[in-house]
Amino acid sequence: MSMRAAVVVLMMLSTAAMAQDGATQADLEAANAASQLLGKGRYLDAAERLRPLAFDSAGKAKPGFVHGQWLEMRTLMTAEPVEAEPAPAEDAEARAIAERVAAATPRDALAEIVARAARTRVVILNENHGVPRHRAFALEVARALRPLGYSVLAAETFVSDGTQAAMTRLAKSGYPTLSGTGYYTRDPVFADFVRQSLSLGYRPLAYEITQAERGGGTSRAESIARREEAQANHLAQALAADPRAKFFVYVGFSHVTERPIQGWDEGTYSWMATRLKAKTGIDPLTVDQVTLGPQMGRDTGLARQALAAKGYDRSTILFDNDHPVTVGRYAGAVDLQVYHPAARMVKGRPDWLAAMNRRPLAIPPGFVPQRGERLVQAFIAGESDDAIPVDQVLVRAGEDVPSLLVPGDRPLRLVMQDPAPARP
């Protein structure tokens, strides 16, 4: 595999992963091979391709680029992160953040987003690529914004070649596919967020940097700047071409920030929202659900513990009097930060999936493996062979059998996926 091909895969990976030093050629080749398997719908095999580089010979995790990608691959089959959160930092800054959020007043997240979205025509919401729950909340936001006239769904992951041809096909079919929609839409939760948003009347828009614009041979800082500039240009052009349309823009991590922030490498970066605001004069509503979410390192761990102790049972935005509280790396660079309560598992599945209009469906006994693990997938009948499953779940021999969570008004077909035989 050429380095150029590896860079294409790396482009689609999380900002957090991109920021880590030390990704080797072997790491990039493994990530590319896993991506190709994922593109064929081989979820189990994609994760297993990464395992030898994600863990040492004793089975201990090797933190870094490949392990992060393995986590994301496994989460596509579990819906919830597969490893425990890291132990929280307990330094003075972490304690100060925890004290601040504990003293704050909670408000309903959707209500606050809707109230502020009425005053702009661009709402930007971010996600942690390894937390599918964020995509379920994005669907809730899409539903809430639609009565306000929001009609364009622009997602970072959508395939972008400068023509919108893939988006035309997506709008016509009404559902994402493995090879024609995007990288992260291969997650069943993300795919159904898109599927249901299209049914609400949203028009999909791709705005990612194209291969022609990407170029090569630049430093990380230059690559980031080039990508952010291209994304902002594409969105600015779309906004100018349809001056009455309202855009819901769904991004990863730092793209949501609307002022320059310090990066992982101590440099200062102007991400997409900062550039879009400058180009258009539009003050977007920027909403971060990453900082107070799981798997975000140690800095806000104490804050999450403090919020969990409050027992909030719904997605919440914190306020100090009438001022939204923003903490961590994005403090002052976003308008709102969302805290989601910890998932409650019901029949082996996270309760937040119910907000996507799902009902439980028992897995037939014949689908339960006699040994090892098996991926059981539910597809919407009538969608093409390369459609994304509407739900999937890992079933392990000898353990309680979880339920599928599926739409109640759509005919389905169930599929079993076993891992490929180990190579001799």
C-alpha positions as CSV (number, residue, x, y, z in Angstrom):
1,M,0.0,0.0,0.0
2,S,1.3,3.5,-0.9
3,M,1.7,6.2,1.7
4,R,-0.8,8.2,-0.3
5,A,-3.5,5.5,0.3
6,A,-2.6,5.4,3.9
7,V,-3.0,9.2,4.2
8,V,-6.5,8.9,2.7
9,V,-7.6,6.5,5.4
10,L,-5.9,8.6,8.1
11,M,-7.9,11.6,6.9
12,M,-11.1,9.9,7.9
13,L,-9.9,9.0,11.4
14,S,-10.5,11.0,14.5
15,T,-8.8,14.3,15.3
16,A,-7.6,12.8,18.6
17,A,-6.0,9.9,16.8
18,M,-4.4,12.2,14.2
19,A,-2.9,14.3,16.9
20,Q,-0.9,11.3,18.3
21,D,2.7,10.9,17.3
22,G,4.3,7.7,16.4
23,A,1.9,6.1,13.9
24,T,4.2,3.8,11.8
25,Q,3.8,2.6,8.3
26,A,2.6,-0.8,9.7
27,D,0.0,1.1,11.8
28,L,-1.3,2.9,8.7
29,E,-1.3,-0.3,6.7
30,A,-3.4,-2.0,9.4
31,A,-5.8,0.9,9.6
32,N,-6.2,0.9,5.8
33,A,-6.7,-2.9,5.7
34,A,-9.3,-2.6,8.5
35,S,-11.1,0.2,6.6
36,Q,-11.3,-2.0,3.5
37,L,-12.8,-4.8,5.5
38,L,-15.3,-2.4,7.1
39,G,-16.1,-1.2,3.6
40,K,-17.2,-4.7,2.8
41,G,-19.3,-4.9,5.9
42,R,-16.9,-7.3,7.7
43,Y,-17.1,-5.6,11.1
44,L,-15.6,-8.5,13.1
45,D,-12.8,-9.0,10.7
46,A,-12.0,-5.3,10.6
47,A,-11.5,-5.2,14.4
48,E,-9.5,-8.4,14.4
49,R,-7.1,-7.0,11.7
50,L,-6.1,-4.3,14.2
51,R,-5.9,-6.5,17.3
52,P,-2.2,-7.7,16.9
53,L,-1.0,-4.1,16.9
54,A,-3.5,-2.8,19.5
55,F,-2.4,-5.3,22.2
56,D,0.9,-6.9,23.2
57,S,1.5,-10.6,23.4
58,A,0.1,-10.8,27.0
59,G,-3.2,-9.1,25.8
60,K,-2.4,-5.7,27.4
61,A,-3.6,-2.7,25.5
62,K,-1.0,-0.6,23.7
63,P,-2.4,2.9,23.9
64,G,-2.0,4.9,20.7
65,F,-3.2,5.2,17.2
66,V,-4.1,1.5,16.4
67,H,-5.6,0.8,19.8
68,G,-7.9,3.8,19.3
69,Q,-9.0,2.5,16.0
70,W,-9.6,-0.9,17.4
71,L,-11.8,0.7,20.1
72,E,-13.8,2.5,17.4
73,M,-14.3,-0.7,15.4
74,R,-15.5,-2.7,18.4
75,T,-17.8,0.1,19.4
76,L,-19.6,-0.2,16.1
77,M,-20.8,-3.6,17.3
78,T,-21.5,-2.7,20.9
79,A,-22.9,0.9,20.7
80,E,-21.2,1.7,24.0
81,P,-17.5,2.1,24.5
82,V,-15.8,-1.3,25.2
83,E,-13.2,-0.2,27.7
84,A,-13.6,1.5,31.0
85,E,-12.9,5.2,31.3
86,P,-9.4,6.2,32.4
87,A,-8.8,7.1,36.0
88,P,-9.5,10.8,36.3
89,A,-6.8,13.4,36.9
90,E,-6.9,14.9,40.3
91,D,-4.8,18.0,39.9
92,A,-5.9,21.5,40.7
93,E,-7.3,22.2,37.3
94,A,-9.3,19.0,37.2
95,R,-10.7,19.7,40.7
96,A,-11.6,23.3,39.7
97,I,-13.5,22.0,36.7
98,A,-15.4,19.5,38.8
99,E,-16.3,22.1,41.4
100,R,-17.5,24.4,38.7
101,V,-19.8,21.9,37.0
102,A,-21.1,20.6,40.4
103,A,-22.2,24.1,41.3
104,A,-23.9,24.8,38.0
105,T,-27.6,24.7,37.3
106,P,-28.9,22.1,34.8
107,R,-31.2,22.9,31.9
108,D,-32.7,20.6,29.3
109,A,-30.3,20.4,26.4
110,L,-32.7,20.2,23.5
111,A,-34.8,23.1,24.8
112,E,-31.7,25.3,25.1
113,I,-30.4,24.3,21.6
114,V,-33.8,25.1,20.0
115,A,-34.1,28.4,21.7
116,R,-30.7,29.6,20.4
117,A,-31.0,27.9,17.0
118,A,-34.0,30.2,16.3
119,R,-31.5,33.1,16.2
120,T,-29.1,31.8,13.6
121,R,-29.1,29.7,10.4
122,V,-26.2,27.4,11.3
123,V,-26.1,24.9,14.1
124,I,-22.8,23.0,14.5
125,L,-22.8,19.9,16.8
126,N,-19.7,17.7,17.4
127,E,-19.1,14.1,18.3
128,N,-16.5,11.8,19.7
129,H,-16.1,9.3,16.8
130,G,-15.9,6.4,19.4
131,V,-19.2,7.3,21.1
132,P,-22.3,6.3,19.0
133,R,-24.6,7.8,21.6
134,H,-23.6,11.2,20.3
135,R,-25.2,10.2,16.9
136,A,-28.4,9.3,18.6
137,F,-28.5,12.7,20.2
138,A,-27.7,14.3,16.9
139,L,-31.0,12.7,15.6
140,E,-32.8,14.3,18.5
141,V,-31.3,17.6,17.6
142,A,-32.3,17.1,13.9
143,R,-35.8,16.4,14.9
144,A,-36.0,19.5,17.1
145,L,-34.5,21.8,14.5
146,R,-36.7,20.7,11.6
147,P,-39.8,22.8,12.8
148,L,-37.5,25.9,12.8
149,G,-36.8,25.5,9.1
150,Y,-33.5,23.6,9.2
151,S,-33.4,21.6,6.1
152,V,-29.7,20.8,5.2
153,L,-27.7,18.1,7.0
154,A,-24.0,18.7,6.3
155,A,-21.9,15.9,7.8
156,E,-18.1,15.8,7.9
157,T,-18.1,12.2,7.0
158,F,-20.1,12.4,3.8
159,V,-18.2,11.5,0.7
160,S,-16.9,14.6,-1.0
161,D,-15.6,14.9,-4.6
162,G,-16.7,18.4,-5.4
163,T,-19.8,17.3,-7.3
164,Q,-22.4,16.2,-4.6
165,A,-23.1,13.2,-6.8
166,A,-22.9,10.8,-3.8
167,M,-25.3,13.1,-1.9
168,T,-27.8,13.0,-4.8
169,R,-27.7,9.2,-4.7
170,L,-28.1,9.3,-0.9
171,A,-31.1,11.6,-1.1
172,K,-32.7,9.4,-3.7
173,S,-32.3,6.1,-1.9
174,G,-33.0,7.4,1.6
175,Y,-30.3,5.4,3.3
176,P,-26.5,5.2,3.6
177,T,-24.4,2.4,2.0
178,L,-21.1,0.8,2.9
179,S,-19.1,2.3,0.0
180,G,-21.0,5.3,-1.2
181,T,-21.9,7.5,1.8
182,G,-19.0,8.0,4.2
183,Y,-16.6,6.4,6.7
184,Y,-18.4,6.9,10.0
185,T,-21.9,6.3,8.5
186,R,-20.9,2.6,8.6
187,D,-21.9,2.7,12.2
188,P,-25.5,1.5,12.4
189,V,-26.4,4.4,14.8
190,F,-24.9,7.0,12.5
191,A,-26.6,5.4,9.5
192,D,-30.0,5.5,11.1
193,F,-29.4,9.1,12.2
194,V,-29.0,9.9,8.5
195,R,-31.8,7.6,7.4
196,Q,-34.3,9.2,9.8
197,S,-33.1,12.7,9.1
198,L,-33.7,12.2,5.3
199,S,-37.2,11.0,6.1
200,L,-37.8,14.2,8.0
201,G,-37.0,16.2,4.9
202,Y,-33.3,17.1,5.3
203,R,-31.1,17.4,2.2
204,P,-27.6,15.9,2.6
205,L,-24.6,18.0,1.9
206,A,-20.9,17.0,1.6
207,Y,-18.3,19.6,2.5
208,E,-15.2,17.6,3.4
209,I,-11.9,18.5,1.6
210,T,-11.6,16.7,-1.7
211,Q,-8.7,14.5,-2.8
212,A,-7.6,17.2,-5.3
213,E,-7.6,19.9,-2.6
214,R,-5.7,17.7,0.0
215,G,-2.4,17.7,-1.8
216,G,0.5,16.2,0.1
217,G,4.0,16.6,1.6
218,T,2.9,19.1,4.3
219,S,3.3,19.3,8.1
220,R,0.5,18.3,10.4
221,A,-0.3,21.9,11.1
222,E,-0.4,22.7,7.4
223,S,-2.6,19.7,6.6
224,I,-5.0,20.7,9.3
225,A,-5.1,24.3,8.1
226,R,-5.7,23.2,4.5
227,R,-8.5,20.8,5.5
228,E,-10.3,23.4,7.8
229,E,-10.0,26.1,5.1
230,A,-11.5,23.7,2.5
231,Q,-14.4,22.7,4.7
232,A,-15.2,26.3,5.6
233,N,-15.1,27.3,1.9
234,H,-17.4,24.5,0.9
235,L,-19.9,25.4,3.6
236,A,-19.7,29.1,2.9
237,Q,-20.4,28.5,-0.8
238,A,-23.4,26.4,0.0
239,L,-24.8,29.0,2.4
240,A,-24.4,31.7,-0.2
241,A,-26.0,29.6,-2.9
242,D,-29.1,29.0,-0.8
243,P,-29.4,32.1,1.4
244,R,-32.6,31.2,3.0
245,A,-31.7,27.6,4.0
246,K,-30.7,26.7,7.5
247,F,-27.9,24.2,8.0
248,F,-27.3,21.5,10.7
249,V,-23.6,20.7,10.5
250,Y,-22.3,17.6,12.2
251,V,-18.6,17.4,12.9
252,G,-16.0,15.6,14.9
253,F,-14.1,17.0,17.9
254,S,-12.5,20.4,17.5
255,H,-14.1,21.4,14.1
256,V,-16.9,22.9,16.3
257,T,-14.7,25.5,17.9
258,E,-15.4,29.1,16.8
259,R,-12.2,30.7,18.0
260,P,-8.5,29.5,17.8
261,I,-7.6,27.0,20.4
262,Q,-4.5,25.3,21.6
263,G,-3.9,21.9,20.0
264,W,-2.5,18.6,21.5
265,D,1.0,19.7,20.3
266,E,0.8,23.1,22.0
267,G,0.3,24.9,18.7
268,T,-2.7,27.1,18.1
269,Y,-5.3,26.1,15.5
270,S,-8.2,27.7,13.7
271,W,-10.7,25.0,13.1
272,M,-13.6,24.9,10.6
273,A,-16.2,26.8,12.7
274,T,-13.7,29.7,13.3
275,R,-13.1,30.0,9.6
276,L,-16.7,29.7,8.6
277,K,-17.8,32.4,11.0
278,A,-15.1,34.8,9.6
279,K,-16.0,34.0,5.9
280,T,-19.8,34.3,6.3
281,G,-20.4,36.8,9.1
282,I,-22.8,34.2,10.5
283,D,-22.5,33.5,14.2
284,P,-23.2,29.7,14.4
285,L,-24.6,28.0,17.4
286,T,-21.8,25.7,18.4
287,V,-22.6,22.7,20.6
288,D,-19.9,20.4,22.1
289,Q,-20.9,17.0,23.4
290,V,-17.3,15.7,23.6
291,T,-15.8,17.4,26.6
292,L,-18.2,16.1,29.2
293,G,-18.5,12.7,27.5
294,P,-16.8,9.4,28.1
295,Q,-13.4,8.4,26.8
296,M,-12.0,11.9,26.7
297,G,-8.9,11.3,28.7
298,R,-8.4,12.2,32.4
299,D,-8.9,16.0,32.5
300,T,-12.7,16.0,32.9
301,G,-13.0,12.7,34.6
302,L,-13.7,14.2,38.0
303,A,-16.3,16.5,36.4
304,R,-18.1,13.5,35.0
305,Q,-18.1,11.9,38.4
306,A,-19.5,15.0,40.0
307,L,-22.3,15.2,37.4
308,A,-23.1,11.5,37.7
309,A,-23.6,12.0,41.4
310,K,-26.3,14.6,40.6
311,G,-28.4,11.8,39.1
312,Y,-29.4,13.7,36.0
313,D,-31.7,11.5,33.9
314,R,-31.6,13.5,30.6
315,S,-29.2,15.3,28.4
316,T,-28.2,18.5,30.1
317,I,-26.5,21.9,29.6
318,L,-25.0,23.6,32.6
319,F,-25.5,27.2,33.5
320,D,-23.9,29.7,35.9
321,N,-26.9,32.1,36.4
322,D,-27.8,32.8,32.7
323,H,-24.3,32.0,31.3
324,P,-23.6,28.5,29.8
325,V,-20.7,26.8,31.5
326,T,-18.0,25.6,29.1
327,V,-14.9,23.9,30.4
328,G,-11.8,22.0,29.2
329,R,-10.0,22.6,26.0
330,Y,-13.1,24.1,24.3
331,A,-13.9,26.6,27.2
332,G,-14.9,29.9,25.6
333,A,-14.7,28.4,22.1
334,V,-18.2,26.9,21.9
335,D,-21.6,28.2,22.9
336,L,-22.9,25.2,24.8
337,Q,-21.6,21.9,26.2
338,V,-23.9,18.9,26.7
339,Y,-23.6,16.3,29.4
340,H,-25.3,12.9,28.8
341,P,-26.1,10.7,31.8
342,A,-24.5,7.3,31.9
343,A,-26.3,4.7,29.8
344,R,-28.5,2.2,31.6
345,M,-28.3,-1.3,30.0
346,V,-31.6,-3.0,29.4
347,K,-31.4,-6.6,28.1
348,G,-27.8,-6.0,27.2
349,R,-28.5,-2.8,25.2
350,P,-28.1,0.9,26.1
351,D,-31.3,2.6,27.0
352,W,-30.6,5.7,24.8
353,L,-31.2,3.6,21.6
354,A,-34.9,3.8,22.6
355,A,-34.9,7.5,21.7
356,M,-34.3,6.4,18.1
357,N,-37.8,4.9,17.9
358,R,-36.7,1.3,18.5
359,R,-38.4,-1.7,20.0
360,P,-36.7,-4.9,21.3
361,L,-36.5,-7.9,19.1
362,A,-35.5,-11.2,20.5
363,I,-32.6,-13.0,18.7
364,P,-33.7,-16.4,17.5
365,P,-32.1,-19.3,19.3
366,G,-30.5,-20.5,16.0
367,F,-28.5,-17.3,15.8
368,V,-26.8,-17.9,19.2
369,P,-23.2,-19.3,18.7
370,Q,-22.2,-22.5,20.3
371,R,-18.7,-21.1,20.9
372,G,-16.9,-17.8,20.5
373,E,-18.8,-14.7,19.4
374,R,-21.1,-13.8,16.5
375,L,-22.4,-10.5,15.2
376,V,-26.1,-10.6,14.6
377,Q,-27.3,-7.9,12.3
378,A,-30.8,-6.5,11.4
379,F,-31.3,-4.9,8.0
380,I,-34.3,-3.1,6.7
381,A,-35.9,-5.4,4.0
382,G,-35.9,-3.8,0.6
383,E,-32.6,-1.8,1.1
384,S,-29.7,-2.9,-1.1
385,D,-27.1,-5.5,-0.2
386,D,-24.6,-2.8,0.7
387,A,-26.9,-1.0,3.1
388,I,-25.8,-0.4,6.7
389,P,-27.6,-2.6,9.3
390,V,-30.2,-0.7,11.3
391,D,-28.9,-2.5,14.4
392,Q,-26.3,-5.1,15.2
393,V,-25.1,-6.7,18.4
394,L,-22.4,-9.1,19.5
395,V,-23.6,-12.4,20.9
396,R,-21.2,-14.6,22.9
397,A,-21.6,-18.3,23.6
398,G,-22.5,-19.1,27.2
399,E,-23.6,-15.5,28.0
400,D,-27.0,-13.8,28.3
401,V,-28.4,-13.1,24.9
402,P,-29.0,-9.4,24.3
403,S,-31.9,-8.0,22.2
404,L,-31.8,-6.3,18.9
405,L,-33.4,-2.8,19.0
406,V,-35.1,-2.1,15.7
407,P,-37.8,0.1,14.1
408,G,-41.3,-1.2,14.9
409,D,-42.8,-0.3,11.5
410,R,-40.3,-1.7,9.0
411,P,-39.9,-5.3,7.7
412,L,-36.5,-6.7,8.6
413,R,-34.1,-9.4,7.6
414,L,-31.6,-10.9,10.1
415,V,-28.0,-11.9,9.2
416,M,-25.3,-13.8,11.1
417,Q,-21.7,-12.7,10.7
418,D,-18.9,-15.0,12.1
419,P,-15.2,-14.0,12.2
420,A,-13.1,-15.3,9.3
421,P,-11.1,-18.5,10.2
422,A,-7.7,-17.7,11.7
423,R,-4.8,-17.9,9.3
424,P,-2.6,-21.0,9.8
